[in-house]
Amino acid sequence: MRREALPTPASTSPDPLRRAITLGATVALAVPGLALPGLVRAQSRPVVRIGVPTKTYFPTIIAETALRKKLFDKEGLQAEITVYRGGAEGFEALAAGAADIVFNSTSSVAAGLTKGVMARCVGNGVLGYYGWQLVVKPDSPIKTLADLAGKKVGITSAGSGTDMLALWVMADRKIQFTRVPLGGGGLVPNLLSGNIDATVLYSPLTYKVLQAKQARSIADFGELVPPHSTGSWIASDKFIAGNGPVLQKALNALYGGVGFLRNPANRAEAIQLIAEIDEIPDSIAAAELDGNIMKLSATGEFKTEWMERALEMGQLIGMKNLAPVAEIFTTKFRPVPTV
């Protein structure tokens, strides 16, 4: 089951699926001898609510793949997937108890803990910004990162992943440029119109503009930035303590989705799934698979040095009073990928 997060507060109308299950159970009680085995099974399966940051992002591909390949069913779970309008909104849903597991930046947990948001990273997602690149127009005189000094560079918003990488470039190359927040939809149009000199792009948008020869890459962040936990699957302390077995099964299914996509034997179907989920051409889906999905963590493993670097990156965008590294993750849940 999947749903889009609404731009306005959720309706008070009952969820159609839950309403159907409740109605069926009522009918079964009212009519002696009426068997509703499907409804009974649906009721008996634990529900896990999974939040992903946005539609065209690899956590959504993973969760959707696990759902479509019935990996949650194999674990005896009913999964509800909600697509939020960003990582911050998903993290807020987790804090409010509206989601059980979300995908967000690893550093967000360290910032949240000191503000009373009791949650931990339970599965490492990825060790780099794979598919994220800094691009310019094809005819731009800018050839290297040093050439960005004094220029205007597009980002989605302050505190975002694109902002973090722009700040990393300035710190690493000891240069200064102006960061221009444009939202995800404004990055490419403003680059093409000349309003900005360069922009940080993320996959699969990167592959789309590069394949269309609308832009030229001058930096691949997947290669430049030292390995660290850029994003993790995160669960609340309450869910960890009260629903550990459900969390374990949900992680099994999610990492089963990763395993399915990364399996060379499934390449054709994986490309088709990515193309359908992200609503992109097969050629771009293939680039997303090779340049990003194939590099995701297949095990969810954490290492202290990866987490330390994650907090260092968070500090670049102004995160302060962060919780100690040892408190932000747990190794209690080791995914056993569902097949």
ZATI-213709 format. One record per residue (C-alpha): residue in one letter; x, y, z. Coordinates in steps of 0.05 Angstrom, whole numbers, padded with zeros to 5 digits, always signed. Layout:
BEGIN
AXYZ ...
// end
This chain:
BEGIN
M+00000+00000+00000 R+00028+00068-00018 R+00005+00140-00011 E+00029+00210-00025 A+00036+00258+00034 L-00016+00312+00026 P+00004+00385+00019 T-00049+00402+00071 P-00067+00368+00137 A-00092+00298+00125 S-00167+00288+00116 T-00207+00261+00174 S-00240+00211+00127 P-00223+00139+00144 D-00170+00104+00103 P-00206+00063+00049 L-00167-00001+00063 R-00174+00003+00138 R-00247+00021+00129 A-00257-00041+00085 I-00224-00087+00136 T-00265-00058+00193 L-00330-00064+00153 G-00314-00135+00133 A-00301-00155+00205 T-00367-00123+00225 V-00405-00162+00172 A-00372-00226+00193 L-00395-00216+00265 A-00465-00198+00242 V-00475-00257+00195 P-00461-00324+00230 G-00421-00373+00189 L-00395-00321+00140 A-00321-00333+00129 L-00275-00277+00110 P-00206-00310+00110 G-00173-00255+00069 L-00194-00202+00117 V-00173-00243+00177 R-00104-00253+00147 A-00099-00178+00132 Q-00118-00161+00203 S-00068-00210+00232 R-00008-00182+00195 P+00029-00126+00231 V+00028-00060+00195 V+00093-00021+00185 R+00089+00051+00163 I+00148+00071+00120 G+00164+00143+00100 V+00208+00162+00041 P+00232+00233+00026 T+00209+00244-00045 K+00184+00205-00105 T+00245+00204-00150 Y+00297+00182-00099 F+00328+00114-00087 P+00293+00099-00020 T+00227+00102-00057 I+00254+00055-00110 I+00276+00006-00056 A+00211+00008-00017 E+00168+00003-00079 T+00209-00055-00105 A+00200-00092-00039 L+00126-00078-00042 R+00117-00099-00115 K+00159-00162-00107 K+00117-00179-00045 L+00177-00182+00001 F+00138-00151+00058 D+00085-00205+00048 K+00139-00258+00053 E+00158-00228+00120 G+00086-00230+00143 L+00078-00154+00143 Q+00031-00104+00113 A+00071-00043+00090 E+00043+00027+00083 I+00090+00072+00043 T+00082+00147+00047 V+00120+00194+00000 Y+00135+00259+00036 R+00157+00325+00007 G+00226+00320+00035 G+00269+00286+00088 A+00251+00339+00140 E+00177+00326+00133 G+00187+00251+00139 F+00230+00260+00201 E+00176+00303+00231 A+00125+00248+00217 L+00171+00199+00254 A+00176+00246+00313 A+00101+00254+00315 G+00089+00179+00313 A+00058+00181+00243 A+00112+00137+00214 D+00150+00077+00240 I+00211+00078+00194 V+00236+00135+00150 F+00296+00148+00106 N+00334+00212+00121 S+00403+00240+00130 T+00444+00204+00183 S+00463+00270+00215 S+00389+00288+00226 V+00386+00236+00282 A+00444+00269+00319 A+00409+00336+00314 G+00342+00307+00334 L+00366+00271+00396 T+00388+00336+00429 K+00319+00365+00415 G+00281+00308+00445 V+00268+00268+00381 M+00285+00198+00406 A+00304+00159+00344 R+00364+00118+00319 C+00393+00097+00252 V+00377+00023+00244 G+00404+00009+00175 N+00458+00045+00135 G+00433+00065+00067 V+00491+00091+00026 L+00563+00113+00035 G+00566+00169-00015 Y+00529+00218-00058 Y+00526+00172-00118 G+00496+00204-00179 W+00504+00274-00148 Q+00546+00320-00192 L+00563+00393-00201 V+00546+00413-00272 V+00552+00473-00318 K+00525+00490-00387 P+00561+00453-00443 D+00592+00517-00470 S+00611+00545-00401 P+00683+00570-00393 I+00683+00537-00324 K+00726+00475-00327 T+00745+00460-00255 L+00719+00471-00185 A+00771+00527-00175 D+00736+00565-00232 L+00673+00571-00189 A+00705+00625-00145 G+00660+00686-00146 K+00606+00651-00186 K+00533+00633-00171 V+00517+00560-00156 G+00447+00533-00152 I+00422+00491-00093 T+00352+00468-00075 S+00349+00501-00006 A+00391+00520+00054 G+00408+00459+00096 S+00393+00409+00039 G+00439+00357+00010 T+00455+00402-00048 D+00473+00458+00000 M+00517+00411+00041 L+00556+00391-00021 A+00564+00463-00044 L+00591+00481+00024 W+00637+00421+00022 V+00667+00446-00044 M+00681+00514-00014 A+00713+00484+00048 D+00753+00431+00010 R+00777+00476-00046 K+00783+00539-00003 I+00742+00581-00051 Q+00680+00624-00043 F+00618+00629-00087 T+00545+00649-00078 R+00496+00593-00063 V+00428+00607-00096 P+00368+00568-00069 L+00321+00552-00127 G+00282+00490-00106 G+00288+00424-00142 G+00247+00447-00202 G+00288+00511-00211 L+00358+00483-00216 V+00361+00464-00290 P+00318+00521-00318 N+00361+00573-00283 L+00425+00540-00307 L+00401+00538-00379 S+00377+00611-00376 G+00444+00635-00348 N+00416+00659-00282 I+00467+00616-00247 D+00536+00592-00269 A+00532+00521-00242 T+00488+00476-00200 V+00490+00415-00155 L+00445+00360-00184 Y+00423+00293-00157 S+00404+00229-00192 P+00366+00213-00235 L+00361+00286-00255 T+00436+00287-00266 Y+00432+00231-00316 K+00374+00263-00352 V+00409+00329-00366 L+00475+00296-00383 Q+00443+00247-00432 A+00405+00305-00464 K+00471+00344-00469 Q+00440+00402-00431 A+00498+00403-00382 R+00570+00382-00371 S+00597+00353-00305 I+00657+00384-00271 A+00653+00343-00207 D+00625+00275-00187 F+00611+00278-00112 G+00606+00202-00108 E+00680+00200-00124 L+00704+00264-00089 V+00672+00262-00020 P+00703+00213+00030 P+00658+00153+00046 H+00609+00166+00101 S+00537+00148+00119 T+00499+00199+00078 G+00431+00170+00094 S+00400+00116+00137 W+00335+00080+00152 I+00313+00109+00219 A+00264+00085+00271 S+00238+00116+00335 D+00261+00089+00402 K+00189+00072+00418 F+00183+00029+00356 I+00250-00003+00368 A+00232-00022+00439 G+00160-00044+00427 N+00163-00073+00357 G+00233-00100+00348 P+00212-00163+00310 V+00169-00122+00262 L+00227-00074+00250 Q+00273-00132+00236 K+00225-00161+00185 A+00215-00093+00152 L+00290-00083+00144 N+00295-00153+00116 A+00245-00135+00062 L+00276-00067+00047 Y+00346-00097+00039 G+00314-00153-00001 G+00291-00098-00048 V+00363-00073-00054 G+00387-00144-00066 F+00335-00156-00121 L+00355-00092-00158 R+00429-00106-00152 N+00424-00178-00176 P+00452-00181-00247 A+00401-00235-00264 N+00346-00184-00252 R+00377-00127-00292 A+00323-00120-00345 E+00266-00122-00293 A+00304-00075-00247 I+00311-00023-00303 Q+00237-00030-00318 L+00218-00021-00244 I+00262+00041-00237 A+00233+00070-00301 E+00161+00059-00277 I+00172+00083-00206 D+00210+00146-00225 E+00171+00156-00290 I+00235+00162-00331 P+00260+00132-00397 D+00295+00064-00394 S+00362+00095-00413 I+00360+00141-00352 A+00335+00084-00308 A+00395+00042-00330 A+00442+00099-00312 E+00408+00105-00244 L+00417+00030-00233 D+00490+00029-00251 G+00511+00096-00222 N+00471+00095-00157 I+00430+00033-00139 M+00489-00015-00151 K+00530+00025-00100 L+00479+00024-00043 S+00493-00014+00021 A+00470-00086+00013 T+00480-00102+00087 G+00460-00039+00126 E+00527-00043+00162 F+00550+00016+00205 K+00621+00036+00222 T+00639+00090+00272 E+00683+00128+00223 W+00627+00132+00172 M+00581+00162+00225 E+00634+00211+00249 R+00643+00238+00179 A+00567+00243+00172 L+00565+00290+00231 E+00623+00330+00203 M+00584+00340+00139 G+00523+00361+00180 Q+00564+00414+00216 L+00579+00445+00148 I+00506+00465+00141 G+00503+00494+00211 M+00482+00434+00253 K+00503+00446+00325 N+00497+00411+00392 L+00497+00343+00359 A+00490+00279+00399 P+00552+00235+00407 V+00564+00186+00350 A+00555+00126+00395 E+00483+00147+00409 I+00458+00156+00339 F+00456+00085+00313 T+00444+00014+00335 T+00473-00050+00307 K+00419-00093+00339 F+00383-00102+00273 R+00424-00136+00219 P+00382-00145+00157 V+00374-00214+00128 P+00350-00195+00058 T+00285-00227+00038 V+00288-00267-00027 
// end
